[in-house]
């Protein structure tokens, strides 16, 4: 001990309040005047005890004991107070604290701004359970402002599932670290499918018909069956991920020069096919799809993201359909039967996407670009055909003119 509690020589735990003391003989006591400890508004005081019992192995902070906000150093030591950094803090106010027993560090209160959430990591407590990445949910600690209660309730050290919202908090930064992140925003026309990384394994709620991963109830680990509608949500993005799924009609373009604002088709390009007569040619295709809000969790449970849906299903399905369709026809027939092929493609793709809980609204064939050499030949042929028609027309006109002249001459002779 470095602080005397029973009248021993040395620094005394007990302090003297303002007043007159006649029995403090100068040859027996040395008295040092010190100002009161003042914690300004908007600040908190962190306490470091210079004396006390050893902190047990595994703990990094001394636990709370009754000591009148550290103003009674004698009671602190008598009640088993531990040396080192303390879990308890002192809030704004004036305190008569023995600065030979305690060091006070004054810091700002923890503030979370509007439209932000605070992600919490605690530095003391029980280890996180095996198989989990965050501690269990603990109640009664008043947004981590009562850290001793958090510890008494069995709180874990490390990442916490609970978050704190906008406001100011008296938090011990030696015990709790706060990271500010933006709230999760789900725009109009979307739903947010929640993927939880923490919690117990839940039972699948989709039934026997869905065999592509478990969709679980809210609160369990996995993909939640209940999607979030448009709005802002205080989501802990370290323990949960929210995958946005558009619920409006989506247009996906297989075209080199065009991409929609959602960027799901940014890696799609014009489809190159080969006809039955061996000519390669390009065609642009637009596919309109719709993901119902109640089917969005199944889509994410199966594919993980909308980008994966496009790359793993839509891209190969549509590309292969038109390549196979082109091989059954020559280029000219493909051009002249465009409407029929578009209707056939719409029906085929609709049946395929139904298996993936996605609605195919429409399939549209855009520009078809035949080979240049073939187009030149067709153009020359068409020009020749038109010239032949012109020649025939001119010939008939000439014959009619000659007949007219002949009839006129005969009429003149008969006069």
C-alpha positions in Angstrom: 0.0 0.0 0.0 1.1 3.5 -0.7 -1.9 5.2 0.9 -2.3 5.0 4.7 -5.8 4.3 6.1 -5.1 3.7 9.8 -2.9 6.6 10.8 0.3 5.2 9.5 3.1 7.6 8.3 2.8 8.7 4.7 0.1 9.9 2.3 -3.3 9.6 4.0 -6.5 8.3 2.3 -8.6 10.8 4.3 -8.7 14.4 3.1 -9.6 17.5 5.0 -12.7 19.5 4.0 -12.5 23.3 4.0 -12.3 24.7 7.6 -10.0 25.3 10.6 -8.1 22.4 12.2 -6.2 23.1 15.5 -4.9 19.7 16.1 -2.8 19.3 12.9 0.6 20.0 14.4 3.1 21.0 11.8 5.8 18.7 13.2 3.4 15.8 12.9 1.5 16.5 9.6 2.3 18.1 6.3 -0.8 19.5 4.6 -0.9 20.2 0.9 -3.8 22.3 -0.5 -5.3 21.0 -3.8 -8.2 22.4 -5.8 -11.5 20.5 -6.1 -11.8 18.2 -9.1 -14.2 19.9 -11.5 -15.7 18.0 -14.5 -17.1 20.6 -16.9 -20.4 20.1 -18.7 -20.1 17.8 -21.7 -17.1 16.0 -20.2 -16.6 12.8 -18.1 -13.8 11.9 -15.8 -11.9 8.6 -16.1 -10.4 7.3 -12.9 -7.0 5.7 -12.4 -6.4 4.4 -8.9 -2.8 4.4 -7.6 -3.5 2.0 -4.8 -5.7 -1.0 -4.0 -6.0 -4.7 -4.6 -4.5 -6.3 -7.8 -6.9 -6.6 -10.8 -7.6 -10.3 -11.3 -6.0 -12.1 -14.3 -8.2 -11.7 -17.4 -9.6 -8.3 -16.3 -8.3 -5.0 -17.5 -10.4 -2.7 -15.3 -11.0 -2.4 -11.6 -14.5 -3.1 -10.6 -16.9 -0.6 -8.9 -17.0 -0.4 -5.1 -18.8 2.0 -2.8 -16.7 5.1 -2.3 -18.9 8.2 -2.9 -17.7 8.8 -6.4 -14.0 8.2 -5.4 -14.3 11.0 -2.8 -13.8 8.5 0.0 -10.4 6.8 -0.7 -10.6 5.1 2.7 -13.9 3.3 1.8 -12.5 2.5 -1.7 -9.6 0.6 -0.2 -11.6 -0.9 2.6 -14.2 -2.2 0.2 -11.7 -4.0 -2.0 -11.1 -1.4 -4.7 -8.5 -2.4 -7.2 -5.6 -0.4 -8.5 -5.4 0.7 -12.1 -8.1 1.9 -14.5 -11.6 1.8 -13.2 -14.9 0.8 -14.8 -16.7 3.7 -13.0 -16.5 7.2 -14.2 -17.6 10.6 -12.7 -19.9 12.9 -14.6 -20.1 16.7 -14.7 -19.8 18.3 -11.3 -17.4 19.2 -8.5 -15.7 16.5 -6.4 -13.4 16.5 -3.4 -11.0 13.7 -4.6 -7.7 12.8 -3.1 -5.4 13.2 -6.1 -2.6 11.3 -4.3 -4.9 8.3 -4.5 -6.6 8.9 -7.9 -5.6 10.4 -11.2 -8.5 12.0 -13.2 -8.5 12.1 -17.0 -11.1 14.5 -18.4 -12.4 13.6 -21.8 -15.4 14.5 -24.0 -18.7 12.7 -23.7 -19.4 10.3 -26.5 -21.7 11.9 -29.1 -23.5 10.1 -32.0 -24.6 12.4 -34.7 -28.0 12.3 -36.5 -28.5 9.6 -39.1 -25.6 7.7 -37.6 -25.4 4.7 -35.3 -22.7 3.7 -32.9 -21.1 0.3 -33.2 -19.9 -0.9 -29.8 -16.8 -2.9 -28.9 -16.2 -3.6 -25.2 -12.7 -4.1 -23.9 -13.5 -6.1 -20.8 -15.9 -8.9 -19.9 -16.3 -12.6 -20.5 -14.9 -14.2 -23.7 -17.3 -14.5 -26.7 -18.9 -17.9 -26.9 -17.4 -20.4 -29.3 -18.9 -20.2 -32.8 -20.0 -16.5 -32.4 -18.4 -13.3 -33.6 -20.1 -11.0 -31.2 -21.2 -11.0 -27.5 -24.6 -11.9 -26.3 -27.3 -9.3 -25.8 -27.3 -7.8 -22.3 -30.0 -5.5 -20.9 -29.9 -3.0 -18.1 -26.7 -1.2 -18.8 -28.3 2.0 -20.1 -26.5 2.1 -23.5 -23.3 0.9 -22.0 -23.2 3.9 -19.6 -23.4 1.5 -16.6 -20.5 -0.8 -17.5 -20.4 -2.5 -14.1 -24.0 -3.7 -14.6 -23.0 -4.9 -18.1 -20.3 -7.0 -16.5 -22.6 -8.3 -13.7 -25.1 -9.5 -16.3 -22.4 -11.6 -18.0 -21.5 -9.3 -20.9 -18.8 -10.4 -23.3 -15.8 -8.4 -24.4 -15.5 -7.7 -28.1 -18.0 -6.7 -30.7 -21.6 -6.2 -29.4 -24.9 -6.9 -31.2 -26.5 -3.8 -29.7 -25.9 -0.3 -31.1 -26.5 3.2 -29.7 -28.4 5.8 -31.5 -27.9 9.6 -31.9 -27.3 11.5 -28.7 -24.7 12.1 -26.0 -23.5 9.5 -23.6 -21.4 9.2 -20.4 -19.3 6.3 -21.6 -16.0 5.0 -20.2 -13.7 5.0 -23.3 -11.3 2.7 -21.4 -14.1 0.1 -21.4 -16.1 0.8 -24.5 -15.0 1.9 -28.0 -17.6 3.4 -30.3 -17.4 3.6 -34.1 -19.9 5.8 -35.9 -21.4 4.5 -39.2 -24.3 5.7 -41.4 -27.8 4.3 -40.9 -28.8 1.7 -43.5 -31.0 3.3 -46.1 -33.4 1.3 -48.2 -34.6 3.3 -51.2 -38.2 3.4 -52.6 -38.7 0.5 -54.9 -36.4 -1.8 -53.0 -36.5 -4.2 -50.0 -33.6 -5.1 -47.8 -33.0 -8.8 -47.1 -31.2 -9.2 -43.8 -28.4 -11.7 -43.5 -27.5 -12.1 -39.8 -24.1 -13.4 -38.8 -24.9 -13.9 -35.2 -27.5 -15.8 -33.1 -28.6 -19.4 -32.9 -29.2 -21.5 -35.9 -32.9 -21.3 -36.7 -35.3 -23.7 -38.4 -36.0 -23.3 -42.1 -39.4 -21.6 -42.6 -39.8 -22.1 -46.4 -41.0 -25.7 -46.3 -39.9 -28.6 -48.4 -40.3 -26.9 -51.8 -37.2 -24.7 -51.3 -34.0 -26.6 -51.0 -31.4 -23.9 -51.6 -30.4 -22.8 -48.1 -32.3 -22.0 -44.9 -34.5 -19.0 -44.6 -35.0 -18.3 -40.9 -37.2 -16.2 -38.7 -36.0 -12.8 -37.4 -33.4 -13.0 -34.7 -31.7 -16.2 -35.8 -28.5 -16.6 -37.8 -29.0 -16.7 -41.5 -31.2 -15.1 -44.1 -34.3 -13.6 -42.5 -37.7 -14.4 -44.0 -39.0 -10.9 -43.1 -37.5 -8.3 -45.5 -37.1 -4.6 -44.6 -39.2 -2.1 -46.5 -38.1 1.4 -47.7 -36.7 3.6 -44.9 -33.7 4.1 -42.6 -32.7 1.5 -40.1 -30.1 1.4 -37.3 -28.3 -1.8 -38.5 -25.1 -3.1 -37.0 -23.3 -3.8 -40.3 -20.6 -5.8 -38.4 -23.1 -8.4 -37.3 -25.7 -8.1 -40.2 -25.6 -7.4 -43.9 -28.6 -5.9 -45.7 -28.8 -6.9 -49.4 -30.8 -4.6 -51.5 -33.3 -6.2 -53.9 -35.2 -4.0 -56.4 -38.9 -4.7 -56.5 -39.7 -2.5 -59.5 -39.4 -3.8 -63.0 -35.7 -4.2 -63.9 -34.5 -3.7 -67.5 -31.3 -5.7 -68.3 -29.5 -4.8 -71.6 -27.4 -7.2 -73.6 -25.9 -4.3 -75.5 -22.4 -2.8 -75.7 -23.5 0.8 -75.7 -26.2 0.8 -73.0 -26.4 0.1 -69.3 -29.1 1.0 -66.8 -28.5 3.0 -63.6 -28.7 0.0 -61.4 -25.5 -1.3 -63.0 -26.6 -4.9 -62.8 -26.1 -5.2 -66.5 -22.7 -3.5 -66.7 -20.9 -6.7 -67.5 -23.5 -7.8 -70.2 -22.7 -7.2 -73.8 -24.2 -7.7 -77.3 -24.8 -11.4 -78.0 -22.9 -12.8 -80.9 -24.6 -15.8 -82.6 -23.9 -18.0 -85.6 -26.6 -18.9 -88.1 -27.2 -22.3 -89.7 -25.5 -21.1 -92.9 -22.4 -20.2 -91.0 -22.7 -16.4 -90.7 -21.9 -14.8 -87.4 -24.0 -11.8 -86.5 -24.8 -9.6 -83.4 -28.1 -8.9 -81.7 -29.1 -6.7 -78.8 -31.6 -8.1 -76.2 -33.4 -6.4 -73.4 -34.9 -8.6 -70.6 -37.4 -7.1 -68.1 -37.7 -9.0 -64.8 -39.5 -8.5 -61.5 -38.6 -9.8 -58.1 -41.7 -9.9 -55.8 -41.0 -8.5 -52.3 -42.1 -11.7 -50.6 -39.7 -13.8 -52.8 -36.7 -11.5 -52.3 -35.3 -13.5 -49.3 -35.4 -16.7 -51.4 -33.5 -15.1 -54.2 -30.8 -13.9 -51.8 -30.8 -17.2 -50.0 -30.2 -19.0 -53.3 -27.8 -16.6 -55.0 -26.4 -14.3 -52.3 -26.9 -11.1 -54.4 -28.7 -9.7 -57.4 -25.4 -9.6 -59.3 -25.1 -13.3 -58.8 -28.6 -13.8 -60.1 -27.7 -12.0 -63.3 -24.3 -13.7 -63.8 -25.4 -17.2 -62.8 -28.9 -17.4 -64.4 -29.9 -14.6 -66.7 -26.7 -14.2 -68.6 -26.2 -17.9 -69.6 -30.0 -18.6 -70.0 -30.6 -15.7 -72.5 -27.2 -16.0 -74.3 -27.6 -19.8 -74.9 -31.2 -19.5 -75.9 -30.5 -17.1 -78.8 -27.4 -18.9 -79.8 -29.4 -22.2 -80.1 -32.2 -20.3 -81.9 -29.9 -18.8 -84.4 -28.4 -22.2 -85.3 -31.8 -23.4 -86.4 -32.2 -20.7 -89.0 -30.3 -18.8 -91.7 -29.7 -15.1 -91.2 -32.5 -14.0 -93.6 -35.0 -16.2 -91.9 -33.9 -14.9 -88.5 -34.5 -11.4 -89.6 -37.9 -12.0 -91.2 -39.2 -14.1 -88.2 -38.1 -11.6 -85.5 -41.6 -11.2 -83.9 -42.1 -15.0 -83.6 -38.7 -15.6 -82.1 -39.2 -12.8 -79.6 -42.5 -14.4 -78.4 -40.8 -17.8 -78.2 -37.9 -16.4 -76.2 -40.3 -14.6 -73.8 -42.2 -17.9 -73.0 -39.0 -20.0 -72.6 -37.3 -17.5 -70.3 -40.5 -17.0 -68.3 -40.6 -20.7 -67.5 -36.9 -20.8 -66.6 -37.0 -17.8 -64.2 -40.1 -19.1 -62.4 -37.9 -21.9 -61.0 -35.7 -19.1 -59.4 -38.6 -17.1 -57.9 -38.2 -14.4 -60.5 -40.9 -13.1 -62.8 -40.0 -12.6 -66.5 -42.1 -9.6 -67.6 -40.9 -9.3 -71.2 -38.1 -10.2 -73.6 -37.3 -7.7 -76.4 -35.0 -8.2 -79.4 -33.2 -5.0 -80.2 -30.8 -4.3 -83.1 -29.9 -7.3 -85.3 -26.6 -6.6 -87.2 -26.0 -9.2 -89.9 -22.5 -9.6 -91.4 -21.4 -6.7 -93.6 -20.6 -9.0 -96.6 -24.0 -10.6 -96.5 -25.7 -7.3 -96.2 -23.7 -6.0 -99.2 -24.8 -9.0 -101.3 -28.4 -8.6 -100.2 -28.3 -4.9 -101.0 -26.9 -5.5 -104.5 -29.5 -8.2 -105.1 -32.3 -5.8 -104.0 -30.9 -3.1 -106.2 -30.7 -5.5 -109.1 -34.3 -6.6 -108.5 -35.5 -3.0 -108.4 -33.5 -2.1 -111.6 -35.1 -5.1 -113.3 -38.6 -3.9 -112.3 -37.6 -0.4 -113.6 -36.5 -1.9 -116.9 -39.7 -3.8 -117.2 -41.8 -0.8 -116.5 -39.8 1.3 -119.0 -40.2 -1.5 -121.6 -44.0 -1.6 -121.1 -44.1 2.2 -121.3 -42.1 2.1 -124.6 -44.4 -0.5 -126.0 -47.5 1.5 -125.1 -46.0 4.6 -126.7 -45.1 2.7 -129.9 -48.7 1.2 -130.0 -50.1 4.7 -129.5 -48.0 6.1 -132.3 -49.0 3.2 -134.6 -52.7 3.7 -133.9 -52.3 7.4 -134.5 -50.7 6.8 -137.9 -53.4 4.4 -139.0 -56.1 6.9 -138.1 -54.4 9.6 -140.1 -54.3 7.4 -143.2 -58.0 6.6 -143.0 -58.9 10.3 -143.1 
